[in-house]
Amino acid sequence: MGLTYFKRYRMEVSLANRVLPQPVLPHGFSFVPWDESLLESHAETKYLSFRAEIDANVFPCLGELAGCYRLMNEIRHKDGFLPAATWLLAHRESANANPEFCGTIQGIRDAAGLGAIQNLGVTPERRSLGLGRALMLRALIGFQQAGLKQAFLEVTAQNAGAIHLYQQLGFAHCRTVYKAVEVAYS
């Protein structure tokens, strides 16, 4: 066993006196607000979004469905859990079709009173449609509605697409951190 270190960026955005644009979704997509009955759907969508990504190496629980369920359960039990910043995205082929959940985000108010994005994930087959942007805007609006003036997240430095999206939304890099992960050498 050995340690590998993953470089991550803490990025922050001011929400004070900022008018956020209303998120726009492509036809057939809709936002689904937090509901306790959707815990498993959040966990499964998180798993499908992260299982083959670098963050599943940084946070091994993201590479396992059971791990994503445990993580969602922990997030929803945090003191600062904010349902208004926690969303699923659904896609329906037609009005009577069952929804396919394809995106998820969770937000909490941390001990300092800041909005903390826990995870933003979009399933691979639904990427490049602006869904990540829309989910992030929904969460940031939820933070504003809760009276929060600032939000932050951490992102793995190798995730250039996510970093670019966050910068477009006004997030700025404020600190570099390293996440140590135990790995088995073969």
Protein Blocks (a to p, Z undefined) as FASTA:
>chain_A
ZZdddddddddddfehpacddddddehiacddddfklmmmmmmmmmmmmmmgmklmmmmm
lmpfklmmmmmmmmmmpmklcfklgccddddfbfkbccddfbdcdddddfkopacdfbdc
ddfklgonommmmmmmmmmmmmmmnopabdcddddfklmmlmmmmmmnopacfbdcdddd
ddddZZ
